[in-house]
Amino acid sequence: MKISVQVKSRERVASHGEVFTAEREVKAMCNLVAAQCRDIHATFLEPACGDGNFLAEILTRKLSSITDDHERNSLIALSSLYGIDILDDNVNACRQRLFGIWDSHAEHSQPAKIQAARILQHNIVCGDSLKPASITFTEWTFRDDDIVPEGKEFVLASLMKEDTQQIAIPFE
């Protein structure tokens, strides 16, 4: 039985409210949106990502659903994940963890590895989710069969409704 640590230190809990979600709960919650977790284009934002428990599970599920053009589609899957954490060491750990999952899933070229690192640098950021005007992400567009995406920066607050400060989710 795999045992995961939910608390790094009492000081971090007291100072930052840092408590990690156990793997069992992560899997159960992802099962509630299982179809979206397999869709390489479905976007996920984790506003308190820690070292990436939810994002790692989602990325694993996305990667396992890819059947063709793995290098490009795995970058698309990676580019659909966004995370924020208030602690820089968690942000770095999350980036490394996601890169490791992505890289170990299949053989990748050096240019693809560079793009994966670039995507994670812009999509997993250090910041305070309660201050969305201070958080900038990049939206990625992949053209044709290219693995080099174009990036367009946006501020998280631009997705929020002004009157409620909730994320506005457009429905198709």
Order of alpha helices (4+ residues) and beta strands (2+ residues): alpha-alpha-alpha-beta-alpha-alpha-beta-alpha-alpha-beta-beta-beta
